[in-house]
């Protein structure tokens, strides 16, 4: 019925709905289901090779929105909905979907819309221009911001503040900013250009995208915004996102959408336990394979061994930064002196990770 094999990717937040959509596609000859992914991963553009995306309709109030899903997939999209009324068709077609199919459906109906989708548009898959790495703190005081700053400096990557803290990266770097990510939350399709216009340049050459000014604003960022931001950052080159402690939905969303999430812990039991909780939260978003740990301020006198930290947190250790109190003088008094950061210990420990950030 369908000429060479059509590779379909199912995008659904509800596992049961995803299973129903997969079973429907599996009943068609000439169709191969390549996987089922969460909506945030689709919005971020982190997709396996495929020809058509089968999207479960998130509804009018769902986040991420249907338009974000279609844009993130970058492939011809077919929307499947429990209730496919006139409003559903209007939203889907306005979002750029090729067709809409009501559920439950028969396989032959899906075959017809797949033919329409594959004929209507060629594959739009493109290789990303860079990688996005999110850095998160297991708990306060572990050094996530200083680690993100060091990685961005070593990799020559854009640094994005998604922490939602009162002490912003712009203030730490002594930069004045007129716009932040909060001003871009409802830009929509022009997000990439808006992010470029909001970025500020530090005299050392570091490029910074200021974050929301305070926790109240960070908590109010709409669903899907952070994942769409990650996708557009990736298209513009390598980037490092300081996601803080993952206290806000937007920072967790950015970490789940990133190509790699690095959880920073110190070598003590409370930090390791907090790291385990954070890793569990991120893994539920479908990013378990991309999570690693950075052990900060390590010494042979530390409370926990490296093996004990890895066992407690539950993911491999990507880097170990040895304790270097003198180096932190470059970040003292609320102002970063980037000519002295990162220090020698940080540079040695993070050099390989930085090379992965900027392939």
N, C-alpha and C positions, 0 to 999 in steps of 0.2 A: 504493500500500500504506500509506503514511503520509501523513496529511492535511496541513496546509500544510508547508512546508519545515522540517525539523528541523536546527538548526545543531549540529554535533558538534565537540567539541574533543578531540584525542588527547593524552594525557599519558603519555609513555614516556621512560625514560632511555636505552634501547637504540635507536639510529637504525633498525636493521633491523626491530625489533619495531614501532616507530612506523610504518614504511613498510607493514608487513603490515596493521596495524590501519587505516591510512588507505585502503589498497586495498580492504579488506573493506567499509568504509563507503561508498566511492565507487561500489561496484557496486549500491548501493541507490537506487532512484528516490525522490525526496522528501527526500534527506539531503544536506546540504552540510557538508563538512569545512572548518572555519574556521581550522585550524592545528594544529601539533604543538608542544607545549611541554615543557620539562624539568620533572621533579617539584618541584624547589625553587621554580620560578616558580608552580606550582599551589598549593603550600603557602602561599606568600606572598600568594595572591589576585590575582596580576597576570595576568588572563586577558582575552582578547578576548571580545566578546559571544557567548554560545552558550546552547544550551538543555539539552544533555546533555554530560557529560564521560565519555569512554572512557578508563579508567585501566588501564594495564598493572600487573598485580599485582607489587609489589616483593618479595614473599616475607616470611616471618616475621621474618627478620633484616635486611630491607632498610631503609635510611634515606633519606628519610623514610618513616614507617610508613603503612600504608593508611588508618588513621583520620585521620592528619594530611592526607593527600591529599584525602579526601572532605570534610573540614571546610574545607580551604582553597579548594576549587573552589566551594562554595556553590551548586552545581547538582545535579540528579539525576545520580547516578553509576552507570555500568555497568563492572564489573570484568572484564577479559579476562585469562585465565591459561593458561599452557602446561600446567600440571597442576592441574586443577580438582577436587580431592578434597573430602572432607567438611570437612577443616580449612580449606580455602580458602573454602568457602561460609560456614562459621561466622565466620571473620575478616571477610569482606566484609560480611556482613549485620550483624555487630556494629559495624562501622565506619560503617554507615549507607548502604551501597550499595543501589541498587534491584534489581540483578540481577547474576548471574555467568555468563560465557560462556566455555567452554573453547576453546582454540585448538589446531589450525586449526579454523575454523568456516565455515559457508556463509552468504552474505549474508541469506538468509531468516531464519536463526536470530537474527542481529543485529537484523533488522527487528522481530521479535517482542518482543525485550527492550527495544528503543527505544520501542515502543508502551507497554509496561508502565511504563517509566521516566517517559515524558512524561505519562501519565495519572495516575501515582501521586503526582506532586508538581509544583507550579507553579514557575516560575522564582524563585529566591531571590536573584538578583543585586541588589546594592545599591551605591550610590556610596560610595567611601571617604570617611571624614570628614577625612582629612588625608594628607599626603605624608610618606614616610620617605626621608631622604637619608643615605647612608653616606659617611663621610670616611675615606680610607685614606692611609697614608704610603708613598711609593715606597721609602723607606729611612729608617733612624733619623735623627732630627734635622731632618727637613724641616718640621715644624710642623703635623702633622695634628691633634694634640689641641688646640692653640691655635686652629686654624681651625674645628674642630668646636664649640669653646666659643664662638667669635665668632658662628658661624652660628646656634647655638641662642639666644644672647642677642638677636641682631637679629630673629630670626623668632618669638621667644616660644615656642619648641618645647621638648619634652622632650629631654633629653640622656641618651643611653644609652652606657654604657662597655662595649664589647665587645673592648677591646684586649688583654686578658689580661696586661697589664704589672704589675710589682710596684708601680710608682708609680701608684696608682689616681687616678681623677678625684675620688673622694670625699675622699682625702687632700689633693689639690691645692686643693680648694675649702674645706677645713676642716670637712667634714661628717662626722658619726658615723653609721655605718650598721650595723644588726644583721643585715640580709639582703642577699643579692646575687643575680645571675642564676643562679649555680650552685645556689642553694637552690630554684629554680623549675624546674629542668631536667626534672623528672618529674611536674609538676603535671597536664599533659594539658589537658582541656577547660576548666579553670578558670584558664588562664594569664593572660588579660586582667585578671581581678580580682586575681590574685597579683602581677602587675607593678605594678598601682596601689597595692597595699599595701606593696610594697618601695620605692617611690619616696620620695625625701627632698626636702624643700624647703630651698633656700638662702635666707637672709634677703633677697637681692635679688629673689626671685621665681622664680629658675631651678629647674626640676624635674629631678632627677637620678635615674636608675636605676643603682645601683652594679653594676659588672661582677665577673666571677670574680676572686678574689684570687690572682693569680699564673698563670704559664704552664702549670703542671701541671694546674690545675683547668680552665683554658680548653681545653686539649687534650682533656680528658675529656668535654666537653659532647656529648650524643648528636646523631646526624644528624637533621636536620629541625627541631631545636629553634629554631635561629636564624631560619629562615624562618617558622615559626609565630609567633615573637616579633614579627617585622616585620609580619606580618598583623594581629596584635592591637594593635600600636602604631599602625598606620594607622587602625584603627577608633576609636582614642581621641584622634586629633588629630595635628598635625604633630610629627615627631620627627627628631632628628639622632643618628646612631649613630657613635661613634668606634670604628672597626674596626681601629685600630692599623696595623701593617704587613701585615695579611693573613696572618700567620704561622700562624694556626690555622684549622682547617676551619670552625669556627663563625663566625669573623669574615669569612671569604671567603663563606660561605653567606649571612650577613646582607647583605653588599654585593651579591651576585647577586640577592637577593630585594627589595632596596630599589628605590624608584621612580627613584632616581638615585644613581650612585656617582661620587664626586669624588676623584681621585687627586692628592695634593699632592706637588709636586716642587719642588726648588730649581733655579736656572738653571745647572746644571753637568752635565757629561757622565755621571758615575756615577749621579746621581739620575735623569736622563732615561732611561738604560738600565734602571735598576731599575723606573721607571715603565712602560716598554714591557713588561717581563716580567710585571708585575702586571696590566696591562691585558689581556695575552694570556690570563692565567689566568682573569680574570673573564669575558672574552668566550667562553671555552669553556663557561661555565655559561649562555650564552644572553642576556647582558645588554649586548652590545656597543653597542647603540643608546642606552643610558642612561649611558654612561661619558663623563666629561669630566675635564679637567685644571685644577688650580689651581696657578699658578706663584707660589711664595712667596719673599719677600726678593729681588725683582727690582730691578735698577738698570741704568743704561746701561753700566756697567762689567762686567756679568755675562759669564761665559764663553760662554754660548749665547744666541742671539737667540730671541725668542718663536717665530718661524717655524721655527727649528731644533728647538726643544723639541717643537712640535706634530708636526713631521715624524718625529722620533725616537720619540716615544711612540705616535703613530698615531691619536690622537683629538683633537677640537677643544679649545681652551683656553676654559674657562668664566669665569675671573677671573684677574687679575694683581694681586698684593699687593706694593706697592713696599717696599723695604727701609726699616725704621724701628726702629733699635736702641733708641731711647729708649722706645718703646711697650712693649717686652718687659720693662721694669722692673716692670710690673704683674703679671708671672708669675714674678718672681724669688724666690729663697730658698725654693722648694718650696711657695709659697702664692700663690693667685690673688687679686688685689684687683679684684673685678668692677666696682667703681665706676669703674675706669679701663680696663676691657676690654670690648669691643674699642676699640683706638685709632682715630684719625682715618683712617689709611691703610687699616686693615682694614675700617672701616665703609664707606668710599667704594667699595672694591673688591668687597665682598661684599653690598652692599645689594640688587642685583638678584637674586642667588642666594637671599638670605633671603626675598625676596618669593615666589619659586617654592616654597620650602619650606613656606610658610604661605599657600596660595592663598586 
